[in-house]
């Protein structure tokens, strides 16, 4: 379902700009020009349909932020836009439970709105841990984080914080106060970095201490950022957003570097990395299969390379579907590779036979033309010599399958 964004704005120029940005973000703008109209529109729909509200501070029938209060009381995450840049207006806005405010200064700040909207949706899957022995301080930070739709976790000391991280894999960011009991914040960060890299967990150190060099000590111990108490809401949110987006950018780079550009499956390099990690836990049984599309050159020669690419992508979908519980990758060209651990040889053979039959029975439609293909599969269950030896054996069995007529599985 396309999420709605309630806009309350009496300026036609601002309204058009926001409508365009919100539509570009693949959200549904619900445009109103007054508090009365906003109340009428909102009352006729379900609140859960809305992602948030974007509200002008000053409206003809709500000159002092009354529309903001309405949105907040309606449990809508609220972003305020304002043409007033004076300190009094800013303070009034930030004293309300708003997500953020955007001054109507230039086009660039409206681009910030696009980022905010994107974050409000993404944050629903992001966990943030707050470690602070002060309940008031913890609850203040978690209240701010919940305005941005983050999943929040609290801990009063390092031991509780580490247990939360072990128990909740969705925690991507930790905010750690220096003055916590037993183990200091800096000591806790240093300990965490033995397990969690900067690419997997962002850490913001926080303290009210004015000791010179404390921020540098945090960074040198493994923190990715530092925040001094007391902080303003804007700086808190900017640092949170910056750290979370940094992790997402790293994840995107990883995904691109580990994925095959055509099929989206893991690539050969990622396959070896995953299998190497699995071998460290010494699985009870191992199997490896190499899958090769039969007569693939004929597909390219007969229907063209676009059809060949289409065929590879369609088969890759089946590979992803069939081997979701195992390690599968595009190995190169028309070959795919699958690694099994802790799975009996008989079951692996059964799975591969099922996959072979599914491919043989699948009809592909490319530009109104029907075509089908088969695969030959080389399979081994002998793990002595590691992954490279298994690949050599599977490749030998694949060669036998090809020579024996194709469309078959050959194993040890």
Number of C-alpha atoms within 10 A of each C-alpha: 5 10 14 20 24 22 24 29 27 18 11 10 10 15 18 13 12 21 19 12 18 21 14 11 13 12 19 18 21 18 20 20 19 20 25 13 13 21 16 11 14 16 11 8 10 8 14 11 13 21 20 24 26 29 30 31 24 22 19 11 13 16 12 16 21 16 26 27 17 16 24 18 11 15 15 22 23 27 25 24 23 19 13 14 12 8 9 9 16 15 10 12 21 16 10 14 17 22 26 22 21 18 15 16 12 8 9 9 14 19 12 12 21 16 13 17 21 15 18 18 16 13 18 13 13 18 20 26 26 24 29 27 19 15 13 9 15 20 15 11 19 19 15 17 21 16 17 25 21 23 17 19 18 21 21 18 23 25 14 13 22 16 11 16 21 10 10 12 10 12 22 21 23 24 24 31 29 23 19 19 13 11 15 16 26 24 15 22 25 16 16 20 15 9 9 14 11 14 14 14 21 23 25 22 26 26 19 13 12 10 8 8 8 18 20 12 14 24 17 13 19 24 27 17 19 20 18 17 12 9 11 10 15 13 12 16 16 11 15 22 16 13 20 18 14 16 18 15 13 14 14 12 12 13 14 14 14 19 20 19 11 12 20 17 22 22 22 18 15 21 21 16 11 14 18 13 10 15 13 8 8 11 12 9 14 23 24 25 29 28 24 26 21 19 14 18 13 11 19 15 11 11 14 12 13 12 20 20 16 16 23 20 16 15 21 20 13 15 21 18 11 16 17 10 10 12 20 28 28 27 20 12 10 19 17 23 24 21 25 22 21 11 15 14 20 9 10 21 19 12 13 21 16 13 19 19 14 14 20 14 12 15 13 18 13 14 8 7 10 9 14 13 18 19 25 26 31 28 30 27 23 19 16 10 8 13 19 12 14 22 21 14 23 27 21 17 23 26 17 19 21 20 10 12 10 20 20 19 23 22 21 11
